[in-house]
Amino acid sequence: MHPDTMRLIDRWAGIPLCLITSIFSSIKSALKTKSDNYSNQESPEIIVFIGLAELGALVVAFPAIQQARKEYPQSRVCFITAPAGFQTLKLMGFEPKDILLMSTSSLSGMFVDLIKIRKDFSGKSVSAVVLEPFTRISALLSVWIGASKRIGCYRFYSEGSYIGYFLTHRLVYNFHLHASQTYFALVKAMCEPISTEPLLKDKIPSQMGNRLKITIQEDDRKALQNRLKLEFPKVTFEKIILLNVNASDIVPLRKWPVNRFVELGEKLLENSTFTIILTGSPEEKNVCEDLAMQINPTRTVNFAGKTSFKELISLYSISDLLITNDSGPVHFASTTDIPILALYGPETPKIFGPMSPKAKVISMELACSPCISVFNQKKSSCSDNQCMKQISVQMVLNEAQKIISKWN
């Protein structure tokens, strides 16, 4: 389904469902004894993370996932996500049986998957960590699977989206924290007693040092290098610069103009040792093919839609620089040592910036930016993303040259 369709469903179906669910949860809670609500601090059989929308968030959640495994070693840790997240979670160490997929392509597929997911948790002690603040479908999922502890961000007296009052552990959404810290705080709150008190009353340090680091075996690196030579025998891959022109349909405002990527690519290729590889999803294959032709068809390779997630990480590990919009690849590349230039506009890097120490963010920090956040379901009425358009080719080229100068 298109992201706007999902937003409409989340709003018009989500609000009444949250209200009804809240009423039933309140009745159920009232029938329990005080000890049931406050003293059940035993490790749950299952801890499930819920994150459906953005793949980059799965990688950002890694420190929180590791903390859950550390604090509750006897618990089975699972993840509910969209099908596109399967490869990512598998490479993060999840067993296939612990990855529960929920279709977002159709309502019928969603309902079928909801039934399957509910059966998987039936009769078990479950704690649910809702990663997506103020997303009603994710919050409702925590009730649907029968979680006795439902941890998530709550609006309290702020103007965040209404999600009812069925969360058992309610955290203040702090937009001064990086998302990785917020996710970590959700896990730390799991050991707190059930109450309506705003959480978490603890300091959460930076999680940059605990970021996901994926080690690619030398055989996998060589296999990809050999594949590139075989598929593009006339291209010399001495120094590889990756350009990621895509930004998901969730927030199209994050896109830097394509003609800027063309101009940037042309200027980069003035250095005869450079080769450009374009990355992207299968749906962007034709767009990237046209882009390659415009930049330089003999020294620009269109690799959009040609890699698995593991192969994409391998590509990062053999490349020398990634230049990208604010999108999933910012976070995927942060699992390796590749230098990253990330272009941010409508969303703030303070919350969802790259976790790599080798990343440089370019942002104009206009007065109107950020205009998208969890408070508006990442939907803006802006039709002229000057926050991205005012990032000039020369600005990006200058930062790229700083990185390139360190290669020698």
PyMOL commands that set and color helices and strands:
alter all, ss='L'
color gray80, all
select helices_A, chain A and resi 3-12+14-31+34-38+55-60+62-71+83-91+96-98+107-121+136-144+179-191+208-210+218-231+252-254+258-268+282-295+309-318+328-333+349-352+374-376+386-389+393-404
alter helices_A, ss='H'
color red, helices_A
select strands_A, chain A and resi 46-50+76-81+99-101+126-130+149-154+169-172+239-244+274-279+300-302+321-325+340-344+359-363
alter strands_A, ss='S'
color yellow, strands_A
deselect
rebuild
show_as cartoon
